[in-house]
Amino acid sequence: MSGEGGLREALTELLAVAGRAGVAEDRARSEALSLAAALAESAPGAPADWSKVVEGATTQDFFDAAVRGRRWRGAPTGALSELIADGSAEKVAYAEALAEVASAACTLGEPTMRVVGNASVAAAAQLQAAGARPLQVGTMPTTLPTGNPASPAAGQAQAAARTATQPAVEAEPPKTVEELLAELDELTGLERVKREVHRQVAVLRVEKLRTEAGLKSPTITRHLVFVGNPGTGKTTVARLVSGIYKALGLLSKGQLVEVDRSELVAGYLGQTATKTAEVVASAAGGVLFIDEAYSLTSGDTGADQYGREAVDTLVKEMEDRRDDLVVIVAGYPEPMETFIAANPGLASRFRTTIAFDDYSDDELTDILTGLSEGADYELVPQALERFREILAGTPRDRSFGNGRFARNVLEAAIGRHAWRLRDVTAPTKDQLRQILAEDLSDEAEDHTDVPEQVEQDEQGDEA
C-alpha cells in the first residue's frame, strides 16, 4: 500500500478506537500525525506523502508536527497517557492502534533504516506503557529496502512495529501509591530524585491526614521544579508523580500534559493568554509539565512580551485551579533559577526543586538493555562492550542526551541490523533478535545505504 494510503488506514483504525475510548477525534488525529511525522522525518519524500493525508498541509506543517511528535518516540502519547491513568479498558487497543501508525509511518517516502529503528522503539514504548504484549520480532520478513517506497522497506518496518492483536481488557483498578513508588524505585539511577519524591509524598500524605482530622496544617505547594540535562528521566518521573498525586487524592484525574514554549505562545500578542489558558484547562485534574520553561522568560535577545504573557496567565491559572492542578517546570539548572526569579508569582509557587543527575556508563548500559528488551531485541555481550566504547569516546557536555542518547543508539542499531540481514533468505529467530557489535557503528559500509550516525535531538521525550 502507498505511504499515504497506509497512514490513512491506520488513522481510521485509531479514530475508531478513540471514539470508543472517549478521546476527542481532533486530538487523536493530531497526536498520531505528529508521531508519524517524527518517525518518518529522515525519509526522503515523506513530507509529500504525509501532506496527502492532511488536507491543506504543507512541508513546513510536516516538520512542525515532527517537532511536536518527537517526545512520543520513546513515551506514550498524551491521549494514551490519560487512558492509562484512567485504567481505561481501551488502553491496549489504543496502544496497538498507535503501533500501527508507527508501522504506517515507515511507508512514507523512501524509508531509511533509521526510520525502521525509530518505529520499532516508538511502537514498543506505546505498547509497554499500556501493558500490551512485546513486539513479535520473530515474525519479521527479511526483504529490505531497495528504493521502492511502497513495499520492501514498508514490509520490514511494519513488521518491526507491529504486535499481535489482543482483545480489549477490562478497566484496571487505579494503581496505589505503593505500586507507583515501587515503579519509581525500579528506574535506573536517579537515587537523589527517588529520595526527594519519597520525602515529598510523605509530607503531602501527612498534610492530607491532618486536614482530614481537623488539624491545622501549613499550605504546602505541590508544584515542582525539575532541573537537569536532557534525557535524565524528568518526563518519566513527572508521569509517575501525576499518578502518585492522584492516588493520594490530591488530583482528580492524574493525567500528564507535556508542552513547551511553542504550545503556550501564540503568534500575536493577546492570543497567548487564550492559548496558555486552554493548555492549562486540558491539564486540569492532572499535571502540566513544561519542558525548557526558561524559554518563556529569556532568549537570545532577552525576555519578550509573548513569554511574559504566557507566564502571567500561567500564574493566574495556577491560583484559580490550585486545588486540582500541579505544574512541573523543567530545564537546565542555571536558566531555571533565572526563570523562577523572573516572576514573584512563580517564586512563591515553586519552592521544591529536584535535581536530576547525569547517568553513569553502567546506568546508560542498563537503559540501553531495557530499551532493547522492550522492543524484543537482544544485545549480545560484544554489542554491550561496543556501546561502552562509544560512551567512552562521546563528550559529556551540556548537549549530551543521556538516556535519549541510548535510545538513539538503539534506533540506529535496529536499522543496521535490518540492513545486515538484507540478503538472508530465512533468518533464525536468534538472528532476528540479536543486535551485534557491528550494528552499533557505521564501519566499512557504503554510507549512502546505511543509517546516518546517531544524532542528538534537541527536542523530544525524556528517556
C-alpha positions in Angstrom: 0.0 0.0 0.0 1.2 3.5 -0.8 2.6 5.6 2.1 -0.3 7.9 2.4 -2.8 5.0 2.0 -1.2 3.1 4.8 -1.2 6.1 7.1 -4.7 7.0 6.3 -5.9 3.4 7.0 -4.0 3.4 10.3 -5.6 6.7 11.3 -9.0 5.4 10.5 -8.5 2.4 12.9 -7.0 4.7 15.6 -10.0 7.1 15.4 -12.4 4.1 15.8 -10.7 3.1 19.0 -10.5 6.8 20.1 -14.3 7.0 19.7 -14.8 4.0 22.0 -12.3 5.4 24.5 -13.8 8.8 24.6 -10.7 10.5 23.1 -11.5 13.6 21.1 -11.1 12.9 17.4 -9.1 16.1 16.7 -6.7 15.3 19.5 -6.2 11.6 18.5 -5.6 12.6 14.8 -3.2 15.4 15.7 -1.1 13.3 18.0 -1.0 10.4 15.6 0.0 12.6 12.7 2.7 14.2 14.8 4.1 10.8 15.8 4.1 9.6 12.2 6.0 12.8 11.1 8.5 12.4 13.9 9.3 8.8 12.9 9.5 9.5 9.1 11.4 12.8 9.4 14.5 11.4 7.8 12.8 9.7 4.9 13.1 11.4 1.5 9.7 12.2 0.2 7.9 11.7 3.5 6.6 15.3 3.8 4.8 15.0 0.5 3.2 11.6 1.4 2.2 12.9 4.8 0.7 16.0 3.4 -1.6 14.0 1.2 -3.3 12.7 4.4 -3.6 16.1 6.0 -5.8 18.4 3.8 -4.1 21.7 3.0 -0.9 20.7 4.9 2.5 22.0 3.7 6.0 20.7 4.1 6.5 23.1 7.0 3.5 21.6 8.7 5.1 18.2 8.4 8.3 19.4 10.1 6.4 21.3 12.8 4.4 18.2 13.5 7.6 16.2 13.7 9.0 18.5 16.4 5.8 18.0 18.4 5.9 14.3 17.9 9.5 13.6 18.9 8.6 13.4 22.6 6.5 10.3 21.8 9.3 8.3 20.1 10.1 6.9 23.5 7.0 7.6 25.6 3.2 7.2 25.3 1.2 9.9 23.6 -0.8 12.3 25.7 -4.1 10.7 25.0 -2.7 7.2 25.7 -1.2 8.5 29.0 -4.7 9.7 30.0 -6.3 6.3 29.1 -3.6 4.6 31.2 -4.1 6.9 34.1 -7.9 6.3 34.0 -7.4 2.5 33.7 -9.4 2.5 30.5 -10.5 -0.8 29.0 -9.4 0.6 25.6 -5.8 1.5 26.5 -4.3 -1.7 25.0 -6.3 -1.3 21.8 -5.3 2.4 21.6 -1.7 1.5 22.1 -1.9 -1.1 19.3 -3.5 1.4 17.0 -0.6 3.8 17.7 1.8 0.9 16.9 0.1 0.6 13.5 0.5 4.3 13.0 4.2 3.8 13.7 4.2 1.0 11.2 2.5 3.1 8.6 4.9 5.9 9.1 7.6 3.6 7.6 5.8 3.6 4.3 6.1 7.4 3.9 8.5 8.5 1.2 11.6 6.3 0.8 12.0 4.7 4.2 15.5 4.7 5.6 16.9 2.1 8.1 16.8 4.9 10.7 13.0 5.1 10.3 12.8 1.3 10.9 14.6 1.8 14.2 12.5 4.8 15.2 9.3 2.9 14.5 10.3 -0.2 16.4 11.3 1.7 19.6 8.3 4.1 19.4 5.8 1.2 18.9 7.4 -0.6 21.8 7.0 2.5 24.0 3.3 2.8 23.3 2.7 -0.9 23.9 4.8 -1.2 27.0 3.1 1.8 28.6 -0.3 0.2 28.1 0.8 -3.3 29.3 0.4 -4.8 25.9 2.5 -7.8 24.6 6.0 -7.1 23.3 6.7 -6.8 19.6 6.9 -10.1 17.7 10.3 -9.7 16.0 10.3 -13.3 15.1 7.6 -12.7 12.5 9.5 -10.0 10.6 10.0 -10.6 6.9 13.6 -10.3 5.6 13.0 -8.3 2.5 14.8 -4.9 2.8 14.7 -1.5 1.1 15.8 -1.3 -2.5 14.4 2.2 -3.2 10.8 1.3 -3.7 8.9 3.4 -1.2 5.8 1.3 -1.3 6.8 -2.3 -0.4 10.3 -3.6 0.7 11.1 -1.2 3.5 7.4 -1.0 4.4 7.2 -4.7 4.9 10.3 -4.8 7.1 9.4 -1.7 9.2 5.7 -2.5 9.5 6.5 -6.0 10.9 9.1 -4.5 13.3 6.5 -2.0 14.6 3.5 -4.4 14.9 2.4 -6.7 17.7 -0.3 -9.5 17.8 -3.9 -8.3 18.1 -5.2 -8.6 21.6 -8.8 -8.5 22.8 -10.0 -5.4 24.8 -9.4 -5.8 28.5 -11.5 -4.7 31.4 -10.7 -1.5 33.1 -8.0 -2.0 35.8 -8.2 -0.6 39.3 -6.0 2.6 39.8 -2.5 1.9 41.0 -1.8 2.6 44.6 0.8 5.0 46.0 2.9 2.0 47.0 2.8 0.5 43.5 3.8 3.8 41.8 6.6 4.4 44.3 7.8 0.8 43.5 7.9 1.7 39.8 9.9 4.8 40.6 12.4 2.8 42.7 12.8 0.4 39.7 14.0 3.2 37.4 17.7 3.1 36.6 19.8 5.5 38.7 18.2 8.7 39.9 18.8 7.9 43.6 18.6 11.6 44.7 15.4 12.0 42.8 13.8 8.9 44.4 14.7 10.1 47.9 13.1 13.5 47.2 9.9 12.1 45.7 9.5 9.7 48.6 10.0 12.7 51.0 7.5 14.8 49.1 5.0 12.0 49.2 5.4 11.6 53.0 4.9 15.3 53.6 1.8 15.5 51.4 0.3 12.4 52.9 0.6 13.6 56.4 -0.7 17.1 55.4 -3.8 15.4 53.9 -4.3 13.2 57.1 -4.0 16.3 59.4 -6.6 18.2 57.3 -9.0 15.2 57.4 -8.5 15.1 61.2 -9.5 18.7 61.5 -5.9 19.8 62.5 -4.2 23.0 61.3 -1.7 22.3 58.5 0.5 24.7 56.6 -0.3 25.0 52.9 2.4 23.1 51.1 2.9 23.8 47.4 2.7 20.7 45.2 4.3 22.3 42.2 7.8 21.2 41.4 10.9 22.3 39.5 13.0 19.6 37.8 16.5 20.6 36.8 19.0 18.5 34.8 20.4 17.9 31.4 18.4 16.3 28.6 17.4 12.7 28.8 17.8 12.3 32.6 14.3 10.9 33.1 12.4 14.1 34.0 9.3 13.3 31.9 9.2 9.7 33.2 9.3 10.8 36.8 6.7 13.6 36.1 4.4 10.9 34.7 4.8 8.8 37.9 4.3 11.9 40.1 1.0 12.6 38.4 -0.2 9.1 39.2 1.1 9.3 42.8 -0.7 12.6 43.4 -3.9 11.1 42.1 -3.5 8.1 44.3 -3.1 10.4 47.3 -6.4 12.0 46.4 -4.7 15.4 45.5 -5.7 15.2 41.8 -9.0 14.1 40.3 -7.6 12.6 37.0 -3.8 12.2 37.2 -3.0 12.7 33.5 0.2 14.3 32.3 0.1 17.0 29.7 3.6 17.8 28.3 4.2 21.1 26.5 7.0 23.5 25.6 7.0 27.2 24.7 5.6 26.7 21.2 2.4 25.2 22.6 1.9 28.1 25.0 2.8 31.1 23.0 0.7 32.4 20.1 1.7 34.3 17.0 0.2 37.6 18.2 0.2 39.4 21.5 -3.1 39.0 23.2 -3.7 35.5 21.8 -1.1 33.9 24.1 -3.2 34.3 27.2 -6.1 32.3 25.5 -3.7 29.6 24.2 -2.0 29.2 27.6 -5.3 29.1 29.4 -6.6 26.3 27.0 -3.5 24.2 27.6 -3.8 24.6 31.4 -7.5 23.6 31.1 -6.5 20.4 29.4 -4.2 19.6 32.3 -6.8 20.3 35.0 -7.1 17.4 37.3 -3.5 16.3 36.5 0.0 17.6 35.9 1.1 20.2 33.4 4.8 19.5 32.5 6.5 22.4 30.8 9.9 21.5 29.3 12.6 24.1 28.8 10.3 26.5 30.8 13.1 29.1 31.0 12.5 29.9 27.3 9.3 31.7 28.4 11.3 34.5 30.1 14.5 34.6 28.3 16.1 34.0 24.9 18.8 35.2 22.6 17.5 38.7 22.8 16.2 38.6 26.4 12.7 38.4 27.7 9.8 39.0 25.3 6.2 40.1 25.7 4.8 36.8 24.5 6.6 34.7 27.0 5.8 37.1 29.8 2.1 37.0 28.8 2.2 33.2 29.0 3.9 33.3 32.4 1.4 35.8 33.8 -1.5 33.7 32.5 0.1 30.5 34.0 0.4 32.1 37.4 -3.3 33.2 37.4 -4.5 29.7 36.2 -2.4 28.0 38.9 -4.1 30.1 41.5 -7.6 29.6 40.1 -7.0 25.8 39.8 -4.8 25.4 42.9 -7.0 22.5 44.3 -6.8 20.3 41.2 -3.7 21.1 39.2 0.0 20.5 39.6 2.6 22.3 37.4 6.1 20.9 36.9 8.6 23.1 35.1 11.9 21.6 33.8 15.1 22.6 32.2 18.8 23.3 32.7 19.7 24.3 36.3 21.0 27.8 35.9 18.4 29.0 33.4 15.7 27.6 35.6 16.9 29.6 38.6 16.6 32.7 36.5 13.1 31.7 35.3 11.7 31.2 38.8 13.2 34.5 39.9 11.7 36.4 36.9 8.2 36.5 38.4 7.2 36.8 42.0 4.2 34.6 41.4 6.5 31.8 40.2 8.9 32.1 43.2 6.0 31.8 45.7 4.6 28.7 44.0 7.7 26.7 43.1 9.5 26.0 46.3 10.7 22.5 45.7 13.5 21.8 43.2 14.5 18.2 42.4 17.9 17.8 40.6 18.4 15.0 38.0 22.0 13.8 37.8 23.6 12.6 34.5 23.7 8.8 34.1 26.9 6.8 34.6 28.2 4.5 31.9 26.7 1.5 33.8 23.3 3.2 34.1 23.3 4.1 30.4 24.1 0.5 29.6 21.2 -0.7 31.7 18.9 1.8 30.0 20.0 0.5 26.6 19.5 -3.1 27.6 16.0 -2.3 28.9 15.0 -0.4 25.8 16.2 -3.3 23.6 14.3 -5.9 25.7 11.2 -3.7 25.4 11.4 -3.9 21.6 12.1 -7.6 21.7 15.8 -7.4 20.8 18.8 -8.8 22.5 22.2 -7.1 22.7 24.9 -9.7 22.7 27.8 -9.1 25.1 30.1 -7.8 22.4 27.5 -5.2 21.5 27.4 -4.0 25.1 31.2 -3.7 25.0 31.0 -1.7 21.8 28.4 0.6 23.4 30.7 1.2 26.3 33.5 2.1 23.8 31.1 4.6 22.2 30.3 6.1 25.5 34.0 6.5 26.4 34.5 8.4 23.1 31.5 10.6 23.5 31.9 14.1 25.0 29.7 14.6 28.1 28.9 18.3 27.6 25.7 20.1 28.1 24.2 18.8 24.9 24.8 15.1 25.8 21.5 13.2 25.6 21.9 10.8 28.5 19.0 8.2 28.2 18.0 9.8 24.9 21.5 9.0 23.6 21.0 5.3 24.5 17.6 5.3 22.7 19.1 6.9 19.6 21.9 4.3 19.6 19.3 1.5 19.7 17.2 3.1 16.9 20.2 3.3 14.6 21.3 -0.2 15.6 17.9 -1.7 14.7 18.2 -0.1 11.3 21.7 -1.5 10.7 20.6 -4.9 12.0 17.8 -5.0 9.3 20.3 -3.9 6.6 22.7 -6.6 7.7 20.0 -9.3 7.2 19.0 -7.9 3.8 20.4 -11.0 1.9 19.5 -13.6 4.5 16.6 -15.6 3.0 15.4 -17.4 6.1 17.0 -15.9 9.2 16.6 -17.7 12.5 14.8 -16.2 15.4 18.1 -15.5 17.1 19.3 -13.7 14.0 16.1 -11.6 14.0 16.5 -10.7 17.7 20.2 -10.3 18.3 22.0 -6.9 17.9 25.7 -7.5 17.2 28.6 -5.1 17.9 28.8 -4.2 14.2 25.2 -2.9 14.4 26.3 -0.2 16.7 28.5 1.7 14.3 28.9 2.6 10.6 32.2 0.9 9.7 33.3 -0.3 6.3 29.9 0.3 4.7 28.5 2.3 1.8 27.3 5.4 3.7 24.6 6.1 1.1 22.8 2.9 2.1 23.2 2.6 5.8 21.7 4.7 8.6 23.3 8.0 9.5 25.3 8.3 12.7 23.3 8.7 15.9 22.2 12.3 16.2 21.3 14.2 19.3 17.7 15.5 19.2 17.4 18.9 20.8 13.7 18.2 21.4 11.8 15.1 22.2 11.0 12.7 25.0 13.0 12.1 28.1 14.3 8.6 28.5 
